[in-house]
Amino acid sequence: MPILNDLASPSDWIDPDDVPRPAVVYGLVARDFEGIELDLHRHAKGQIMLVQRGALSCEVEGGLWVVPPGSAVWIPGGALHSVKITGALEGYNAFVASSIGQRLPGTCCAVVVSSLLRELLVRSSQLPLLYEEGGANSRLIAVLVDELAAAEIENLHLPMPTDARLRRITAEMLEHPGERGTLASWAARAGMSERTLERRIGEQTGMSFGRWRQQLAVVLAVQWLAGGASIQKVTADLGYESVPSFVTMFRKALGTSPGRYMAERYSGRA
């Protein structure tokens, strides 16, 4: 049963927290509704969203995660979060109770999805909602949880500051990422000195201002590329002077070129 199926009627939705099973897995489909946003909400069960096509971004208390094809985002139970879908999205959505998820991460993270983890999600999504427990189904779910616990974490996280002045300029940067500006100009917009801006952003994100801006460019680039944008358009929209300069930045951050990064995910490699 899909959790999202072309914006199905609310009557088709069953809250996973109301399903009396330690884990429940749904297909995830939202075609031709680019820009859908799910407002802030939370689940008692932990949640993993695997993207096979399209992309989504997820803001959780303290950070923004971008999830391209071949990756997934893990959201611990109880975490307040919102979701934005980019392009035609297909994937899988699993909810795991704390009773069987003690070894899963305690904080939100993006993870690489192995071939085995992907197939376990596919197979688990085919189980009846109230599957029989105590036999093969329970063993399948146990292996799924084990594989999720072993998944490699990806660097697709943008830590978000909590200071109101920093949040204000962060919102401006996300809305107009091509507006490069200098440290001095952004400090002036925030109403603080350059030194204070550097110190505050370091305290609240663990990064220098320059490193944080680069990470912002990386997560937006991944989101836009997954949505079908060309490298040339992403380069221009992020305010880079040339494609080579953008590709160099991307390669330093993620270890490969934008084209190869996306090709590997669309080819099903993890």
NORVENQUI-V719377 format. One record per residue. N is the residue number from 1. PSI is psi in degrees with one decimal (NA if undefined). NEAR is the number of other ideal C-beta (glycine too) atoms within 10 Angstrom. D_FIRST is the distance of its C-alpha to the first C-alpha in Angstrom with 1 decimal. Layout:
n=(N,N)
psi=(PSI,PSI)
near=(NEAR,NEAR)
d_first=(D_FIRST,D_FIRST)
This chain:
n=(1,2,3,4,5,6,7,8,9,10,11,12,13,14,15,16,17,18,19,20,21,22,23,24,25,26,27,28,29,30,31,32,33,34,35,36,37,38,39,40,41,42,43,44,45,46,47,48,49,50,51,52,53,54,55,56,57,58,59,60,61,62,63,64,65,66,67,68,69,70,71,72,73,74,75,76,77,78,79,80,81,82,83,84,85,86,87,88,89,90,91,92,93,94,95,96,97,98,99,100,101,102,103,104,105,106,107,108,109,110,111,112,113,114,115,116,117,118,119,120,121,122,123,124,125,126,127,128,129,130,131,132,133,134,135,136,137,138,139,140,141,142,143,144,145,146,147,148,149,150,151,152,153,154,155,156,157,158,159,160,161,162,163,164,165,166,167,168,169,170,171,172,173,174,175,176,177,178,179,180,181,182,183,184,185,186,187,188,189,190,191,192,193,194,195,196,197,198,199,200,201,202,203,204,205,206,207,208,209,210,211,212,213,214,215,216,217,218,219,220,221,222,223,224,225,226,227,228,229,230,231,232,233,234,235,236,237,238,239,240,241,242,243,244,245,246,247,248,249,250,251,252,253,254,255,256,257,258,259,260,261,262,263,264,265,266,267,268,269,270)
psi=(126.5,142.9,-31.7,125.1,86.9,46.1,55.6,159.9,142.6,-24.4,-18.0,-8.7,130.8,120.0,123.7,-25.9,-18.0,-6.0,119.3,58.8,148.2,-20.1,144.6,136.6,132.3,155.1,152.5,109.2,128.1,89.9,138.6,32.9,56.8,135.1,6.4,136.4,130.1,118.0,170.9,129.6,174.9,157.5,148.6,-38.5,149.3,157.1,135.3,128.9,114.3,131.5,124.8,-32.0,142.9,-158.0,158.6,154.3,146.1,121.0,122.0,154.6,112.1,-0.6,163.4,128.9,139.0,135.3,103.6,175.6,140.4,-0.3,172.2,159.4,135.3,129.1,113.8,153.4,138.0,-9.1,127.2,127.5,158.3,157.7,137.2,130.5,135.5,118.4,-169.7,113.5,134.9,142.0,-151.4,150.5,115.5,144.4,128.5,126.1,151.9,-22.6,-25.5,0.4,31.0,-29.0,1.4,156.7,145.1,-7.6,161.8,144.4,154.6,138.6,149.3,135.6,113.8,164.1,-39.3,-45.8,-41.6,-46.2,-33.1,-38.8,-43.2,-48.9,-41.2,-31.4,-16.3,-4.7,150.0,151.0,-43.4,65.1,154.0,132.9,163.6,-0.8,-133.9,-37.7,-43.5,-36.5,-38.5,-45.7,-38.9,-41.2,-39.0,-46.4,-40.6,-44.8,-36.5,-40.9,-27.4,-1.2,144.3,135.8,137.1,153.8,66.0,38.3,131.3,104.7,138.7,130.1,158.7,-20.7,130.8,-38.8,-38.7,-36.4,-34.3,-46.3,-26.9,-44.2,-39.1,-41.1,-39.7,-33.8,-33.4,67.5,-18.3,-8.1,95.0,-60.2,168.8,166.7,-40.9,-41.6,-38.8,-34.7,-40.2,-40.1,-34.1,-10.9,36.2,167.4,163.6,-43.4,-41.4,-41.0,-47.3,-43.9,-45.8,-43.6,-35.4,-43.1,-37.1,-15.9,-15.0,11.5,156.5,164.4,-43.3,-41.9,-37.7,-41.8,-36.4,-42.3,-36.6,-44.1,-39.4,-49.6,-36.3,-39.8,-44.8,-43.3,-46.3,-41.5,-41.2,-26.9,-1.9,2.1,147.7,159.1,-37.3,-42.9,-40.8,-42.5,-47.9,-43.7,-24.7,-2.7,17.6,146.2,-28.5,158.5,-44.8,-38.5,-37.5,-44.9,-39.5,-45.7,-45.6,-42.8,-40.7,-35.6,-41.8,0.8,4.1,169.9,159.2,-43.4,-45.9,-37.9,-48.1,-37.5,-41.6,-36.6,-37.7,-20.5,-3.9,3.0,146.4,NA)
near=(14,16,24,23,16,10,12,14,7,6,6,11,14,13,11,22,14,8,16,10,19,18,27,27,29,23,17,24,19,22,15,9,13,15,9,14,10,13,7,11,9,15,17,13,23,25,23,26,22,24,25,20,17,24,25,25,21,22,18,23,13,15,16,23,25,26,29,25,23,25,26,28,25,26,24,21,17,11,18,11,21,14,23,17,21,24,21,15,27,17,28,25,20,27,24,25,19,14,9,16,21,9,10,18,16,9,13,22,21,22,23,15,29,17,10,14,23,19,13,23,25,14,13,20,19,9,17,9,13,10,19,10,11,7,9,10,16,16,10,17,23,13,15,23,23,13,17,25,14,12,21,10,12,21,12,23,21,21,14,19,19,12,17,8,16,22,14,13,22,21,11,15,19,14,8,12,18,12,11,14,16,9,16,11,13,22,21,15,15,22,11,18,12,16,10,14,23,16,13,19,26,15,12,17,21,10,15,13,19,11,14,22,18,15,19,17,23,22,22,20,28,29,23,22,23,26,18,13,17,12,18,11,12,23,23,16,16,19,14,20,10,11,15,10,11,21,17,13,18,26,14,10,18,17,10,14,14,23,12,12,19,20,12,14,23,13,9,12,11,17)
d_first=(0.0,3.8,6.6,8.9,8.9,12.6,13.1,11.0,12.9,13.2,12.7,8.9,8.9,9.3,11.8,11.3,15.0,14.6,12.6,15.7,14.9,16.8,13.8,10.1,8.4,5.6,6.4,8.9,10.4,13.3,15.9,19.5,19.4,21.8,23.0,20.0,20.8,19.0,21.9,23.0,20.7,20.2,18.0,19.7,17.6,18.4,16.1,16.0,14.9,15.5,16.7,17.1,18.4,19.9,20.7,20.2,22.7,22.3,25.3,25.6,28.8,31.5,29.9,27.9,25.7,24.9,22.1,22.8,21.2,21.4,21.4,19.3,20.2,20.4,20.7,22.2,21.2,23.1,23.9,24.1,22.5,21.7,19.9,21.1,19.4,21.8,21.3,18.2,15.8,13.5,12.5,10.5,10.5,11.6,13.3,16.3,18.7,22.4,23.3,22.2,22.4,26.2,27.0,24.5,26.3,27.5,27.4,25.1,25.4,24.3,23.9,24.4,21.5,23.1,22.1,21.4,19.2,17.2,16.8,16.0,13.0,11.9,12.6,11.1,7.6,8.2,9.3,8.6,7.8,11.6,12.8,16.6,18.6,22.0,21.7,20.1,16.7,18.7,20.8,18.0,16.8,20.6,21.2,18.3,20.1,23.4,22.6,21.3,24.6,26.6,25.2,27.9,28.0,28.5,31.0,28.9,29.7,32.0,33.5,34.1,37.3,37.6,41.1,40.9,43.3,41.4,38.1,39.9,41.0,37.7,36.0,38.8,38.3,34.5,35.3,38.3,37.9,40.6,43.2,44.6,47.4,49.5,49.2,52.0,50.4,47.1,49.2,51.1,48.0,46.8,50.3,51.1,53.3,52.1,52.8,50.8,47.8,47.9,48.2,45.5,42.9,43.8,43.6,40.1,38.4,40.5,41.4,44.4,44.0,44.3,41.7,39.3,39.7,39.2,35.9,34.9,35.7,33.8,30.5,30.9,31.9,28.8,26.6,28.6,28.9,25.2,25.0,27.5,30.8,33.9,35.9,38.8,36.9,35.5,39.1,40.5,37.9,38.5,42.3,43.3,46.5,45.4,42.6,44.4,44.7,40.9,40.1,42.6,40.9,37.4,38.8,40.5,37.4,34.8,37.2,36.5,36.8,34.1,33.8,33.4,31.0,28.5,29.3,28.5,25.0,24.2,25.7,23.1,25.9,25.3)
